Amino acid sequence: MQILASHLISLPVAAIANQSKIGELKSVVFDPENGKVLGFLIKQSIFHKNKLLSLSDILSLDESGAVVRNQDDLVDISEVVRIDKLLKKNIPILGQRAKTESGKNLGLVDDILIDTSTLCITKFYLKSLLQDKILPYEKVYQITSKAVVFQDDVTEGKTVAEGIMA
């Protein structure tokens, strides 16, 4: 199954142990090196700092939410050094500028399609003034703090309308 990252935001996180909602998905944490989901930032309440939900603690994830064993599966971000360092680098993907290796502007990353079985990015949905596009992850050259950079040959990519028809 595949799901848009935007559809994950605000989904509930439930714990089996007490059969209740323990938070909601605030954002997806991606590895910019390989496009793999590393975890999720979880908002518990306005009085608590965001927590981290690691992939290994997720029992199920779909369009209705995430299920974990118990509240202890949500940890402080600083406890997972790799993710803490990555978040401090501030490399967002959603809302990020998209361009080609040669610098041609492609628009902004409006959404991302994630394969729920591999938890990897499969497609980028780009929005621009002239034409919205859907580009495959395989065409990514590099993800930096300033832009998602695609290979120069992506200008032949499908428009959103063509992607829907395929």
N, C-alpha and C positions, 0 to 999 in steps of 0.2 A: 504494500500500500504506500501511497505517497501523500504527503500533506504539505500545505503551504506554511511557511514559518509564521506568517501573519495570523493563521488560524490557531496556532499554538498559544499565542500571547493571550493571557487572561484565562486560560483554561484552569480548572480546579486541580489541585493535587490532593489526593485522598490517602489516608492511612488505613490499612486493614485492621491493625491492632485495636484502634478505638472507633473504627467505622465512621470517620468524620473527615471533613475538609480541613487540611492543615496549612493551606496556602494556595497561591495561584502562580502560574508560570508568568514571569515578568519578561524574560528574554532568553534567547538561545545563545549558548557559547560555542563558537566554531573554532576549529584549528585552522588558521589561515594557510598553513602549509599543505594541507590535504583535503580541506573542505568537510572534515568529519565533525559531527556534533560531539562535544566533550561533556556537556552537561547543560543545566538550566539554572538560571537565577530565579529564585522563588521569593515572592513577596508574601509575608505572613500577615502583617498588619502595619498600619502607619507608625506604630510605636517600636517596631523591631527592624533591625538591619536586614537587608536581603540575605538569604541563605543560598547555599549551593546544593543542587541535587545532581549527584553523579549518575552516569548511565548505569553503572553496576547496581544501583539501588532501585532502579525502576522495574517494577514487576510487569506493568503494561502501560502502553502509550498509544492513544488514538485520538480521534476528533472530539471525544467526550472528556478527555483529561488524562492525568497520569495517576498511577496507583503505586504506592510504596508500602513497605511493611509497617513502619511506625515513624513517629515524629523525629526520632534520632537519626533517620536517614538524611535529614536536612542538616548540613554542617556549615560552619563559618567558612567563608571564602578563603580565608588565610590558611585553613587546614589543608588545602589542596594547592601546593606550591606552584605546580605547572599552570593551573588555571588562574591563580592569583597573579602570577607574573604576566600572563597573557592579558588579563583584564587591565592591568596597569599600563600596558602598551597602548591601550585604547584603539583597537583595530575593529571598528564596527563594519558590518557588511550591509545590513539593511539601511537604506538611506545614503549609502556611500556613492560617490561619483564613480561612473564606469567609463573607461576609455580603452583605446587600443594601444598596443606597444608603441606605435608611432605618434600617439598623442591625440588621435581623433576622438572627440567627445561622443559617447554613446548614450548619455543621459544619467539617470540615477537608478540604483538598485531598489526597485519597489517591493519585490518579494523574492522568496527563494523556495524552490520545491525540494523537499527532503524525502528520501526513501526511508520509511520507518523500519525496514528490516536491516539495512546497513547503517542507518543514521548518517548518511552522507548527502551532501548537496548534489542534486542531479541537474537542476536548471536554475537560471537567473531570469527574473522578469524585470526588464528595464523599461523605464518610462522616460520619454523625452518629448519635447514640444512637437517634433515632426513625426515620429513614429515609435511606437512601443515595440519591443522585441523580446523574444524568448531565446536565450542562449544556453547551450549545454555547458556543464561544469568542465568538460574536457577541453574547452576553448580558453580556460583561464590560464593566463601566463603567470600572474602574481597577484597576491592580495596584500596591500600595504595599508598604513594608517591614513593615506591620502586618497586611495582609489583601488577599485577592483580593475585590474589590467587584463584585457583579453588579447588573444593573438590577433594579428592584423587581418587575417582572413575571415573574421566574424561578420564583416559587413554584408556577407551573403546570408546571414542568419534569418530565421523565420520571423515574420511579424507576429504579433499576438493573434491576429485574425487567422493567419495560416496555421499557427500552432494549435489553435482550437479545432480547426477543421481536420488536422492530421490524426 
